[in-house]
């Protein structure tokens, strides 16, 4: 975004729009910065978004919300799965759990 604000960018090419912003706040700020500097976004797996136009900003926002929904839904699913494992007496799994699980099982 710093390069956009310096006027060095006309188009941003991303694989998928969800790779451009991490959350709603970044997306809202990014869309506004790109609109102000007349920068478009071209998605390899998705549409070209002209963020100088209302329709492009609407589409970027909607697609971003879908991406956010999918990430949040996966997180909820993982949390539910972890809770069910613990309720069944199984050790938790995942990258953060390996060390803690091995320590607690060894103790």
Secondary structure as GFF3:
##gff-version 3
##sequence-region A 1 107
A	DSSP	alpha_helix	2	5	.	.	.	ID=ss1
A	DSSP	beta_strand	11	14	.	.	.	ID=ss2
A	DSSP	three_ten_helix	17	19	.	.	.	ID=ss3
A	DSSP	alpha_helix	24	36	.	.	.	ID=ss4
A	DSSP	beta_strand	40	43	.	.	.	ID=ss5
A	DSSP	beta_strand	48	50	.	.	.	ID=ss6
A	DSSP	alpha_helix	54	87	.	.	.	ID=ss7
A	DSSP	alpha_helix	98	106	.	.	.	ID=ss8
###
